[in-house]
Amino acid sequence: MGAEVPRVRAGRPDPTRPSVLHLDLDAFFAAVEQRDKPSLRGKPVVVGGPGGRGVVATASYEARVFGVGSAMPTARARRLCPNAAYLAGRFEAYRAVSEQVMGLAHTLSPLVEPLSLDEAFVDLSAVHDDLDVERVTGIAEGFRAEVRARTGLTVSVGVGASKLVAKIASDLRKPDALVVVPPQEQEALLAPMSVRRIPGVGAVTGDRLVRSGLRTIGDLAAADEGELVRMLGKAHGSGLLAFARGIDPRPVVPEREAKSVSAEETFSTDLTDRADLTERIRRMADRVAVRLGKAGLSGRTITIKVRRYDFSTLNRSRTLPHATSSAKEVALHAGELLDGVDVADGVRLLGVGVSGLSEYSQIDLLAEIEDPLPPVEDVEEPAGLVEGGSPHPYGPPASPGWRPGQDVVHAGFGPGWVQGSGVGRVTVRFEGPHTPPGRVRTFRDDDPDLTACGPPAYLPGDA
């Protein structure tokens, strides 16, 4: 795909050329698991905290058919799709693949803005002056083919004249798709879409717009700016109007560094019930933890933001002795911070954030586990994904010491991965990315011949 190009400064994208790419690896964590575990290919896979307080980080497309999605409590996911493989995740494997893909992106342009381990913007205008639909389509298809050959994974790519259009385009035909939007066609593409597709339109803003008769992006584009400013405030109202009209001057900024990860919610009526507010804190902590996990980050400072009935805003924070991205830990400290705030007169807005960020900590959303359940049966093959089969065909959530999905090696049987453990036993399937579906064996969980190991090697071109 060519040598890496020189570094250049970021600039505003050219609104007349489709120069911005949005790259999104399809169901990334789950796809890596299916690649490395042949027995899971084509079957529902859910990656995240497998315990009762865990949160889904990624669900395979087979699991999404059952309604399982990111940021969903794992307990709910299990009710929706009991026969899925629930894995705790292998961050080392995900980071290695992410570095490969981002390296390939840098061969296209020096202007690569990573958003998370599996997502990035690329601005081709830094190195190409002849970008038209045919040219950019060829570049994007070459990139997608290279990702598939090097990693065995698929990537969806959206291309447009701005970040906004590229991001929307990449979501249109997932998985494994390329959508190029010529600048002259972006208005027709955006107009019939729901206003909720615009970045910055959450549940509360979306409801307000819909109640005002602004259901589609086209409706919003035709709205009066003064009316939107009165409804949403100057910055938010004017910004959403510009987005609706396809105006997005944000540059692609290389080596983008997040300073914090947060989630907040504005309420239609002031809330005074502390139990309700605490539950909302927990849900926001779940969302923050998922975002931290996707970005491969953890942080030491937990912050809450409370906007009171009189529009005064309070910020409270606590710095921990260690970095975390655990939803449970973030919720615990955020809840304790909220305990010190008087909410009797009403709360209009509540937010939870994590700052002081660094790379991944072992204490994260992928590591949350619950009390061990009875061990899986000592069988050659797990129960099939059929109606009436075992509710946990890939084993129960792992007991402390062994995590479902963890890479292991046995002195006698070779490399494999943990399907489940509990009550002194651990069940392992012996297979790898380039083997047929493997056989299952159960051992004592302190078997000296069984040890944890790093992820298996994936050989390019040998999917």
N, C-alpha and C positions, 0 to 999 in steps of 0.2 A: 504493500500500500504506500510505499515511498518513505523517504527519510523524514525525520522530524523537522519541522520548519522552525525558523527563528521566532523568538518571542516578540510580540508587538503589543502596543497599548490598546486597551479596549475602547471602542467608540460606539456611538448609537447605530443600530442596524439601519440599513437602507430600506425604506418602506416600499421601494419599487422593485425589489429583488427578493426571491425566496432564499435567503442566505442563512437563516437560523434553523438549526436542527435541535429537536428534543429527543433524547435517547432514553428508553425505558425498558430495562430487562424484564421480560415477562415472568410474573410470579416468582421473583428472583430466588429467595431462600428455598422455597419449595422445589423450584426447578433444579437447583444444585443438588438437593437431596434425591430427586428422582434420577438425575444423571448418575450419581454415585451409588445408588441403590437400585439395581435392576428390578427387584421384586416390587418396587413402588411405582414403576412407570405405568402411566395410564390409570392410576388409582388415586383416590383422594388423599392428600397430604396436607397437614396443618403444622406450621412451625410457630413456636412461641412458648410462653410459659405453660407447661402442661398441667400445673396444679390448679386447685380450686379457685385461687385468686389470680391465675395467669391470664394473659392477654394474647390474642392471635397477632403475630407479626406478619405472616404471609400465609395465604391458602392457595393451593394449586387450583387450576381451573376446574378440575374434577370435583373438588370440594366446594367451589363457588356455586356449582349447580344446586347445591343443597342450601344455599343462603349464607354460607360461612364467608366472613370478610375480615379484613384487617381492623385492628383495634376492638374487635368483639371479645367479650369475656370467653375464655376457653370453656367454661362450664356450659355456656349457651351453645358454643360450637359443637360440643360433644352431644348435646341433645339434638341438634339439627343433623349431624352427620356422625353417628356413633361408630361407624365402621372405618373411619379415616385413620391414617397413621398419624399420631400426635407426637411430634418430635421437639426436643428442647432446643435444637439449633446448634450449629457448629460455626462460630464466628470466624475462626481461622480460615476455613474453606471459603466462606463468602468474601472475606477481604481479599484472598488470593485471586479469585475470579474478578472481583471489582477492579483490582489493580491491572489485570490483563486488559479489560475492556476500556478503562480510562486511558491506558497506554495506546491502544488502537485509536481512540478518539483524538489523542494528541498528534497522531500522524495526519489527521485531516486539517487541523488548525491549532495554533497555539492558544486560541481563545476557547478554552474548555472550562465551564463552570459546573463543578460537581454539586449536585443537590443532596445526594445520599449515595450509598454504596451502589445503587442500581439505576441511578437517574442523573442526567447531566444535560446542559445546553452546550451547543457548539456553534460558533459563528464562522462561517466559511469565507466571509468577505475579507478576512485578514490576509488570505492568500489567493483568492480567486476574483478576477475582474469580469469574468465572462459567465456569470451565473444566470442561467435560465432554467426552466422546468426540466428540460432534457438533461442538462449538465448536472444539476443537483440530484436528479433521480439516479443517474449513474453513480455518483459519488456515494449516495446513501445506500444503494443496493450493494455496492462493493463493500462498504463497511459492514452491513448486515451479514453478508456471506463470510467475511473474515471472522466476525464474532462467532458465528456458528461453527466454522472450521476449527478455530483455536480453543473454544470453550465448550462446544456441544450445546450451547444455549441459544435461545431466540431473543431478539431485541426488536421492539416496535419503535419506529422512528416517525416523527411528525416534522414537516418542513414548512416554514412560512417566512413572512417578512418580519416577524417579531416573535418574542418569547411567548406572548399570549397565544398567537395562532399556532405556533409549533407545538406547544403543550396540548392545546385542545385537539390538534390533528393526531397526535400520537395516541390519544385515547379512543379514537373513533372506531378502529377495526381490530383492536387487540384480541388475541395475541398474534405475534409474528406478522406484523403488517408495516407497510410504508404508505404514508399519506402525504402528498405534496400539494400545498394550497397556493396556486398562483395569486399574486397580490390583487389582481382584478376580480378574483372570485371569492375573496375572503368575506366580503359583505354578505353575499348570497349564502355562504356556508354558515356564518354566525347567526344571521337574522332569525331563523326558526328555532334556535336552541333555547333551552330554559336559561333564565338569568342566573340560575344556580351554577351554571358551568363557568361563570366568570370568577377568577381568583378574587378572594376578598368577600364574596357573597356567601355567608354562612347561613345557618338555619334562621336566625333572627332577622337579618337583613333580607334574606330571601322572602320570608313571610311578609315583611313590610312592603316590599316591592310588589308582590303578588296581590296583596290587599289593595294596593293603589292601582291595580290594573296593568302592571308592568310584568307580564309573564315571560316574555321572550326577550332575547338580546335585541331583536329588532324593535320591540316596544321601548326598551330602555334607550336605544340609540336615538329614537325620535322624541324622547322626553325633554321637557324644559329643564335647563340646568339649574335655574333658580329654585324650582320645585324640589329637585333632588338635593340641593344644598340645604334647603329648609328641613327636609326629611332626614338626611343622613350626616349633615355637617359639610363644611367646605371641602376638606381634603378627600373624604370618602366619596361624597356625592360627585365631585368633579372627576375624581379618578375612575370611578365606575362608568361614568358617561364616556370618558375617553376610551376605556377598554371596549365598551359596547360598540363604539364607532371604529374599532380596529386600530386605535392609536395606542402604541406601547413603545415608548422610546428607551426603555430600560436596556442598557448594554449587557452583553455577555461578559462577565467579570471572571477572569481566570483565578484559580486558587482561592475561591470564595471561602471565607472562614466564618462559620456561625459563632456568634458570641453567646447566644442563649437559645433554648428551645422552650416554647410556651404554648399554652392553650387558654383561651378565655371565653366567657359566655356572658352576653348581655340579656337581662331578663325583661320580658314584656311588662311584668309588674314586680314591684319591690318584694324581695323575699326576706322573711324574718325567722323562719323555722330553721334552727341550727342543724337538726338532723338532715333536713333536705339539702342544706348548703354543704354539709359534710359529704353526703352522697355525691353531690356534683363535683366536689373536690376530688373524690376517688375516681370518677369517670374521666375528669380532665387529666389526672395523673396517669391513667391508662393511656390516653392519647399521647401525652408527652413521652412516655416510656417507649411507645411504638416508634415515634419519630426519632428518638435517641438511638434506638436499636437499628433502624434503617440507615442512619447516618454513621453508625459505628462510634458513637460518642457516649460519654458519661460525664457527670458534673458533680461538683462539691457543694454548690450553693442552691438551696431551695427557696423560692420566693412565692409569696402570694400577693395578689393585687385585689383590693376591695374598693369599689366605688360605691359610696353610700347614697342614701336617699337625697341628700342635698348636693350631690355631684362632687363632694370632696373625695379625694382618692388617697387610700392608705396603702403603703407597701411594707411588708414585713418579710424578713429573710433570715435564714439560718445556714451557717457554713458547717459542713460535716467534716470529720477527720479523714474521710475517704471519698472517692468518687463513686457515684452510683447511677444506674439507669433503671433501677428496679421500681416498677409501678407501685408496689406495696410500700417501699421505703419512702418514695416521694409523697404518696398519699398520707402516710403516717406523720411526717414532719409538716406537711402543708396543713393537715388537720389540726395539729398542735398549735401552729401559728394562728390559725383561724380562731382557736379557743381564746386567744388573747385579744380578740377584736369584738367590740360591742356591735351586735347586729340587730338590736331590738327595734331600731327605727327603720330598718329596711336596707337591703343591699340591691343595687341596680346592676352591678357587674362584678364578676368574680373570675380571677385568673390564677393559674399555677404555672411556674416556670422553673427551669433548671439552668444555671449558668456556671461559670468557672469550668468550661468544658475541656475535656481531654479525650484521647482515644479510649476505646472500649475497656470497660472494667468487667471482671468476671461476675460481679454482682449486678445482674441486669435482668431485663424482662424475660430473656430466654432461659434463665436459671431458676425461675420460681417453680417450686415443686410442692406437691402435697404429701400427706402421709402415705406411706407405701400401702398398696393393695396386695391381695394374695398374688403369688407368682403365676406367670403364664404356664400353661401345660408344657410338659417336656415332649414336644412333638417334632416331626420332621418338617411339617409345613403349617403356617398359621391358618386359622379359619378364613374361608374365602369371603370376598365382599359381596355377600348375598343376603337377601332378606331372611331374617331368623338366625343369622350367624352370631358369633360371639360379639358382645358389645364392645370389646376391645381386642380385635383380631391381631393387632400389632403390640399387644402387651399393655399393661396399666402404666400410669405415670411412674417413672423410676424412683426408687428409694435413694436416699442420700448416698453418694459415692458413685452411682451409675445413673446416667441420664439417657432417656430414649433418643436414639439417633447417634449417640456418641461412638466415635471410632475406637476400635479395640483390636488387639492382636492376641492370638492364643498360640502357645508354643507348639501345640500339636495340629491345630486346624488352620492357622494362618490369620489373615486380616478379616475383620467383619465389623458389625455394628450392633449396638444394644437395642433390642426390641422392647425390653421391659425388665423390671426387677422388683423384688420385694420378699420379705420373710426369709432372708438369707440366701436368695437365689437370684441369678441373673441369666437372662435368655439372650442368645446372640445368634444373628444370622450371618453366615460367612459368605460374603460376596463383595464385589467391587465394581467400579464403573465399566470394566471391560470383561466381566464374567457373565455367565447366565445367572438367573435367579438362584441364590444359594440355599443351602440347607440350614436347619435350625438346631441348636444344641443349648441345653440348660446346664449351668454350673453353680456351685456354691459361690456366693458373691465375694468370698475371700480366696478364691482359687489362685494359687501363686503363678499358675501358667497363663493367667488372663491379665493383660495390662492395657491401660489407655495409650493411645498413640495419635499422631497427627492425621490429617485427612489423606485419603489415597491419592496417588498421582493420576492425573487425567492426561492421556496422550492425544494431542491434537489430531483430528481427522478420524479418530477411532470411536465414534459415538456408538 
